[in-house]
Amino acid sequence: MRPWQHQGGFQHELLVLGDPVHSDAASANQDYHGPLSRPPISPAKRNFRWLDMIRGSAILGIGGALGHDANAALLVDGRLISASQEERFTRIKHEWNFPRSAILDCLNRAGLGPERVDVCAFAEKPLQSLLFDQVGRPTSRLTWLLAKLVPEEWVDSRFPRHTQPWSPMTYVREARRMFPKTPFRFAWHHLSHASAAFAASPFEQAAFLCLDGKGEDISASIGIATGKRTKILYELPCENGLGLLYTLVTYYLGFDSLGSEYKVMGLAPFGEPTFVQKLRDFAPSDANGALRLTRHVNFTPTSMSQAIDALARHLSVAARKRKEPLSNAHIDIAASLQTIFEEEVLKMARFARKATRQTDLLFCGGCAQNCVAAGKIRRSGLFNRVFTSPVSSDMGTALGAALLVHQELNSSCGGKIDPNGFYLGCEPGDAPLEASRYRLPIGGTVHKTAARLLAEGKVVGWVRGRMELGARALGARSILGDPRVEDMQSVLNLKIKFRESFRPFAPAILAEDSAEWFDAEGPSNYMEYTAYLLPKHRYSVPAGLSGLSERLHFPRCRLPSVVHVDYSARLQTVRRSVHPDFHKLISEFKRLTGVPMIINTSFNVSGQPIVRTAEEAWQCFRHTDIDYLVLNDAIYDNPNDKTREEKTSWARQFEKYS
């Protein structure tokens, strides 16, 4: 078993194109089983103007070069102006191509042209990632030096591409076309995650646990973040892959589109963890969470397919094909995987507490989107405070990279951003002309009218203000419903979202009322963790319920559409200071019903990116069974001019990404 690797005094630094290497650096480590030290960079003279910059600078972050969730973020004078995801423009979920549209969107919001950008900060080191993919070894002194000496264009054209459909260096080439004279900086992927989490947190200093599928050549890291520095102390190589295991089992269970791990998390409470030991035999671990698969696996289709076959033989349960019915065994395997994931994350958190001696923790990286595990860390008592990154996936890495550069240029400024909201995208714009004849008269305010419609059991699309950053709708591009309606979960899943019936929905609850309903461990402004319904609100469940359908449809409280089968809920606590518009709507709903929460789910169908513009919202509205659409300050009735077949056919275009 390979344990966590200590960094032994070496530092993870940003890389400037053209930097010389320390002449007195340690020799390259050729042993794949040895330390994964990162070489320091030289403090020698740079040939770029970035050293002469003062705080008044424009830093553009660019993320997604590792193959998914292309994004951009812009800091001007140390202030976060905008952050955007390329998928919202191309309408391809988890878009991997260079985020040109997202970059232009950020620049337009600031009124800047490309020539005004002082530094481009990349949220990954693409050459190190590419070399690891080719040679299967973590970054060493030799590969680090090789990455600096080999021309980018040569690498992009000469390296074989059988391992992936894109080249990480494409981002560098495309960026150079947009920014021919701008210096480029490259941050380690996990430092980008940690920096973004720290900047939004209330902490002045904290440990971080970053966990994902792959960051260049590692899968997990532990370190310390402060206002002046973000430093990795320990890391696990990619072969020690808890994130990789979760993805593998997700694909084995038939959820084979990118980013479907959350479906397994939602399925897990319906099963029993009867396959834990078999999965542990397939991927043993140690006391500190250094889990390692017993066979070599990577994220390429061929490797995944072979590993799925091996896992099926090991479990003596055939892999499920997409859209096949879920067997009880498959549901139990999901429960077993989630159990292992939670146990391993707690081991890592315990090790982070011991290794860093910090009392506060940042939980970040793609695996931090597992809000059940995030809740377990909070309730464990290992740390005084736990903060989960608002955008823990790669969708927020451009922000982290820009912050790292800003932190380096302005070491005394603290590296913080406004924590009151990640509503950083564009406004929706005007409704399409065809919508005008369906506009309804409003008696009173739009909030009062929408709240009344919700209280009547209607489903309402809600599109107002700047768009949220990240995978979760937070009340700017949302589909809303009444949690008291018994079959609302099935209606939303099957007739509107076109997705699996077992998928739970989040309650958006007034922050001041959350403690009356849930065992909330602090704020959850961005749906960071799950909490549990307090016992006084629960209905007893009879013994003997079996199978997914029986457990799904038995009511467990008076708000069955937002409480999962284990009484858990992925909370969004809505504070007036963070989102006053959404807070006002929920307050009106509470005034009418006495219930301080509503269902909040993203405005899209399965496999579709969240709608960005008024036109996209209108088309999604027309092709689903949403009853009403709130768009800016107007409310529209659904034309109901599409047949069920037409709606299903329209939704099918996104199916391959679902």
N, C-alpha and C positions, 0 to 999 in steps of 0.2 A: 504494500500500500504506500503510495507516495504522499507524504504529509504536506502541510502548508510550507511554502518556501519563504524563508526570511530574506529580506533584501540586503542584509549585511552591510549597510552603510551607503550603498548606491542609491541614487535618487532617480525617480521617474521625472524627466524634464520634458518641456516642450522642445521640439526640434525645429531649428531654422534651416531652411535650405542653404547650403554652402558653409555651414559651421565646420571648422576643423575638429579632429578628435584629440582628446588629451593624449599627449605623448607618453605620460606616465601612467596611463590607465592599466588596469589589470588585464591579463591575457584572456583571450576568448575562452569561454567555457564550452567545451565540445561534448560534455557528458549530458545526454538527454535527461538523465535522472539527477542531475546536480542542481545547484541554485539557479534561479531564474533572475539574476541580477540585471538591472537596467543600467547601462553605462551613463555616466554623467556627461553633460555637454560642456564644451570649453567656454570660459568666460572671455575668450579672446575677442578681438575686434570683429564686429559684423559689418557687412557692406550695405545694410538696409537702413532706411530712415526711421524705423520703428523705435530705435533707442533714443531718438531726439524728440519723440512725441511727448506731449503733455496730456493731461486728462482730457482736453478737448479733442477727442479722436473718434473716428467711426470704425468699429470693429465688427466684421461680419463673420458669424459662425456658420459653418457648413457641416452637416452630418448626414450619414447614410451610406458612406463609401463601403461599408462592410456587407452591403447587399440588400438593405431594406429600410423603409421609413426615412426617405430623403427629406431633409428639413433645413431651415435656415433661421437665423436669429440675428438681430442687429442691436448693438449697443452704441449709443452716441453720448459723448460726455459722461460715460459711466452709467447711463440710464437705459434700461431696456425699452426700446421703442416698439419692436414688433418681433413676432416669431410665427413661423408658418410652415405648413407641411405640403410637400409636393403632391401628395395624393388628393388633396382637396381641389387641385387644379386639373390634374390629368384624369381624375375619377377612377384611378386604379388603386385599390387598397394596398397599402404597404409599398407604394411606388419606390422602386430602387434606382431609377435613372436620376441623373444629376438634377438638383432642384432649381432649375433656372427660373421657373415661374414663382416659386416661393421666395427666391432671392430678390427678384424684381418687385414682388409685393412688399417685402420689407423695405427696400430702398424707396419705393414710391411713397410709403407712409411717412418716411423721413424727409421726402423732397430731395433726395440725393441721387446723383448719377453714379455709375460704376467707378468713375474716375475719382470720386470723393472718398472711396473706401481706403482706409489707411492700412489695415491688415485683414487678411483672410485667415481665419482660424479653423482648421479641420479637426473634427471630433474623433479622429482615428488616424493611425499611421498606416496608410495603405500598402506601402512597400513591405513593412514588417509582416503585415497580414498575408500578403501575397507570397512572401518567402516561406512563411510557416505552412501555408496551404500546399506549397510545392515540395518542401523537404520534410515536413512533418516534425520539425524540431522547434522548440521555443526560441525566442530571440536571444542570441548570444552576442559577445563582442564581435565575432566574425560576421554574423548576418547583419548586425547593426551597421558595421562598416561597409559591407557590401551594398546595403540599402542606400548609403550615401554616395557610393562611387558609380553605381550603374545608372546610366541616363534613363529618365522616366519614359521617354518615347520608345527606347529600345525594349524596356521591360514590357510595355503595353503591347508591343507588336510581336515580340519573340516568345514570351512565355506561353506555354500551352494553356488552353482555356477549357480543358475537359473537366476541371474541378468546379467550374461555375460559369453561368451564362454571361457574366459581365467581368470586366477587369476593374479592380479597385483604383487603378491609376487613371481610369477614365475621368474621375472627378477632378483630378489634378489638371489634366489636359483641357477639360471643358472650362474650368475656373480660369486657367491662364488665358483662354480666348476672351473671357469676359473682363478679366483684370490683368492686362498685359504688363503693368508696371507695379503692381501691388505685391508686397512681400507676403509669403505664405508661412504659416506656422502650423505644426502638427502636434496634437495632444494625444497622449495615450487614452484609449477609449474609456477605460474605467475611471480615469481622472476626470474626464468630461462628465460622466454620470455623477460623480461625487461632488464636483464643483457646482453643478446645477442644483443638486439637493441642498447643499450647504447654503447657497445664496438665498434660497426661499425659506430657510428654516429660521427659527427664533434663537439659534445657538450662536455663541461666540467661539466655541471650540467643541468638537465632537468627534467620536469615532465614526467611521463609516464601514458598512458591509455592503459591497457591491457584488451582485450575483446576476449572471446572465448566461446565454448560450455560448458566446464566444466574443472576446475582445482582443483583437490581434491574435494572441496565442495563449490567453488565459481565460478562465471561466469564473473566477471569484477573486476578490481582493479585500483586504482589510487595511485600514489606515486611519490617519487623523487629518481633519480639515479645520483650518483656522481662517481668520480674515486675511492672513498674509501668505498662507501656504497650504497646499493640499498634497499629502504625501502617502504613498503606499508603503506599508510595512511588511505585509505578507500577501502571498497570492497562490492560487492553485492553477496548474496547467490545464489546458483544454481537455486532456484525457480524464481529469478529475471533474467530470461534468454532471452536476446535479441538474442544471438547466438542459443539458444534452439528453439526460435520461428522461426528463419530463416530456421533451419534444418527441423522443423516440416512442414512448408509450402513447402519447397523443396520436401520433400517426398510426400506430398499431391498432388503436381503438377506432380508426376510420375517420378521424378528424384531420384530414391531410392537407389542409390549406395553411399557409403561413400565419402564425399568430393565433392558433386555435386552442392553445393550452388552457385558456380560461373556461372553455367548454367542459374540460375534464374536471376542473375545480368545481364547476357548478353541478356536475353529475355525481361527484364523489359522495355527498351526503345521502344519496339514495342507496348506497351499497354498504357492505361490511368489509373491513380490511383483512380478508382471509388469505390474500396472496402476498402479504408483507414479507414473509420469510423467503418465498421463491424470488421475489424481486430483489431482496437483499443478497441472495446467492448470486444473482445476475450482476449486481452492482454493490459490492461490499464497501464498507466505510470504516472510518476510525473514530476515536472519541471527539475529534474536533471538526467532523463533517467533511473530511477529505474523501468523498465518495469517488469510486473509480469503476467504470464498466470493465467487465472481464474480457471483453473483446474490443478491438479497435473500431471506433465508429466516428464518422464525421457527418457534416450536414449535407453532403452531396446525395443526389437521388439514389445512385447505385449503392452507396454505403448504407443509407437508411433502409433500402429495400432488403438488403442482405441481413441487416440487424433485426428487422421486423420478423423475418423468417426464423432467425435464431431465437428470438424472444418467444415466438409462438411455440416452437419446439420445447423450449425450456419451461414454459407455463402449461404446456399440454392443452392449450386453448387456441383455436384458429384465430388469426387476425380478422378483425371486422372490416368489411368493405364499406365505402361511403354509401350512406342511405340504407344499409342493411339494418334490420331491427337490432336493438341493443339487448344482448342476453344478460341474464343475472350475473354470469361470470364476468362479462365485460364491465358491468357496473361495479362489481366487487374489486376488479383490478384497478379501476379509477379511484375507488376509496383507498385501496392499498397504496397506490402511488402518492396520493395526497398526504396520507399518514407519514410515509417516508419523507416526503418533501418537508413537512412541518418539523419532524424530528431532526432532520439534518440542518435546517435553517436555525433551529434553536441551538444545536451544537456549535454552529458557526458564530452565532451571536454570543454564546457563552465564551468562546475562545477570543472573540473580539474584545469583550469586556476585560478578560484577563491580560491580553496582549497590549492593549492600549491604556488601561487604567482610567478610561474616560467614563463619565457617568451618563452621558447623553449619546444617542446613536442615530445616525442617518442610515436608512435602509433604501438602497437604490439599485439601479440596473433593471433589466427586463423582468427578472424573476420577482422583483418587488411588486409587480402588478398582481401577484397572488395575494389578494387582500386578506384571505383567511390566515395565511402564514404571518402577514404583517400584524394582524390582530393578536396572534399567539405571542409574538415577540413583546408587544405592549403589555399583555397580561402576565408575562413571565416574571416580571419584577427584576429582570437582569439589569435594566437601566432605569434611571430616574425618569427620563423622557425619551421617547422614540418619535422620530419624524420620518415619514415615508415620502419620498420624492413625489411632488405633484404630477410630474410627467416622467415616470421612472423608466419608460421604454426608450428606444433610440430616438423617438420623436422629440426628445428634449436635449439631445446631445450637442446640437449646434449651440444652444444657449450655454451649456457647460464649457465648451471650447472657447467661446468668446469671453466668458468670464475668467477663464484661466489666463488668457492673454492680458485682459484688463487688470487682473490681480497682479500679474508680473510687472506691468508697466506702472502701476500705482499701488505699491505695496502697503501704503498706509490707509487706503480708502475702504478696506473691510470686505470687499467682494460681495456686497449684499444687493438685493433688488427688492422692489416693492412686493411684499408677500400677499397683498390684498387683491389677488385675482390673477388668473392666467388667461384672461380674455384679451388675446393679443393679435387676433386676426382682423379681417376686414369686416365692414358693415355688410348687410345682405343686399342693399340696393333696393330699387323700387320693384313693386310687384309687376308681373307681365300684364300687358293690356287686356288679355283675355280674362284675367281674374276680376276685372272691375265689375262685371255684371253679377258676380257671386258675392260681392261685398255686402256685409250685413250692417244694419243700423246698430249702434252701440248705445245702450241705455246706461249712462254713467261712464266710468272709466273702462279701459280695456282690461284692467286687472279684475275689476268686479264682474264684468261680463264673462271673462274666461273662467273665473272661479265658479260662477254659477253653472256654466256648462259642465265643468268637471264634476260638480256636486250632483248633477243630473245623470252622471254615468257616461258622459261623452268623452271621446278621445280627442285631445287637442294638440295640434302641432304648434310649437312655440319658437319663433325666429325673431329675435330682437337683439340689437347691439352687436358688438364685436365678437367674433367667433372664438370659441375655446381652443386652447392648444392641448393636444393629446388625444387619446383614444376615447375619452369619456365625455359625454355631454354634461354640461354643468349649468344649464339653464339659459343658454343662448341659442342652441340649435337642438331642441329637445322635443320628444313626444311625451305627453303628460296624460295621466289617468288618475282615477279615484281608487285608492288602495282598499277601500271598503267593498268594492264590487268583487264578488266571489270568483267569477270566471274571467276577470280582467287579464290575468296572466296568460291564459290560453288565447284570448282574443288578440292580445298584442303580439304574442309569439307566432301564431298560425295565420292570422288574417292581415296583419300589418307588417311584422318584421320578416315573415316567411322563414322561420327558423324553428329549431327543436323546441318542443313544448315544455321541456324540463328547465329551460333557462330562466333564472330568477331575474327580478328587476329591483332597482335600487330605490329606497325611499329618500326623497329630498325633504328634510325635516328642519324646522326652525331651530337654530342652534340653542336658543334659550329653553326649548322644550325637550331636547334630546335625552336628558337625564331622567325625565319622567317616563320614557318609553324603553330606553336601551341602556345597557351597561357600557356606555361610551367612555373610552379612555382618551379624553381630550378631543379637540376639534378634528373634523374630517371634511375639510372644505372641498376636497378634490376626490372624494370616494377612496380614500387611502386604505381603509381597513374595514373588516367586518366586526360588528358588535352583535350582541344577543338580546333578544326581547326579554324584558324583565318578567319574572315568573307571574306577577300579578295580572299580566295581560294575556297569558297563555291559556289555551284550552288543553285539557288532557287528551292524550292520544291512546286509543285502545291497543292492546297487545295483539299481535298477529297480523298487522298490516304487512303485506309482502308485495314485491314487484314495484316497478317504477310508477305505474299508473295509480295504484291504490294509495301509495304514499304521497304522490303529487297532488291528488284531488281531495285529500282529507283536510278540512280547515283546521288550522292550529291557533287562530286568534281572530279578532274582528277585522284585521287588516291582512287577509290571506295573500294578497297579490304582491306584497313586499317582504314577506317573511318566508324564508326557505324552510325545508323540511326539518332542519335541525334548529329552528328558531333564530337563525342568523340573518343578518341583513347587511349589505354593503352600503353604509351610510354616506350621505352627503349632508353635512350640517351646514345650513345656509345662514350666514351672518349678514346683517344689514350692511356692515362695513365692507364686506367683500363683494356682495352682489345685491345691492338695494332693490333692483327691479324684480328679481326673482323672489326675494324676501317679501316684497309687497304682495305678490300673487299668492304665495302660500299663506300669508297672514289673512288675506281675504277668504281663502278656502277654510281656514280655521274658524273665522268668524261665522261662516255659514254652517259648518259641520261639527265644530268642536275638535276636529282632528288636525294636528299641526304638521301634516306631511302629505305629499302627493307622490305618485309614481313618476320617476324621471328616467327615460331611456333615450338613447341617441336617435336623432332624426335621420334615419336611413333604413334600408332593408338589408337583410343578411348579405354580406359580401360587398356592400356599397360603402364608400367613405361617407362620413357625415356630410350633410348638405352644407354648402358654403353660401351660395347666393339665393336670392329670392326666386329666381327661375328654377334652380335645382329643387328648392323646397316645394314649389308649385307642382312640378312634375312628379315628385315622390308622393305628394298629397293626393293627386288625382289617381295615381296607380295603386293606392292602398285604401284601406277602410278607415282611415283617420276621418273623424266627423267634421272637425273645424280646424282652420289654420289661422293663427295669430301671426301676422307679418307686419313688423314695425308697429304702427298704431292702428292697424285695421284688422278686422276679423272676416274670414271668408268661409262660406259654406262649400262643402265638397260637391262638385258638379255631378258626381255619380254617373258619368257618361262612359265609363269603361266596364266591360264585362269582366267576370272573374277570370276568364281565359286570357283576356288582354292584360290584366294586372299580373297574372302569373307569368305570362310571356315576357313582360317588361322586367320583372324581377329576376328572371332567369339569366339575363345578361351578366349579372354579378355573381352567379352561382359558383363559378370556379374559384372565386376569392373568399367564399364563405366557409 
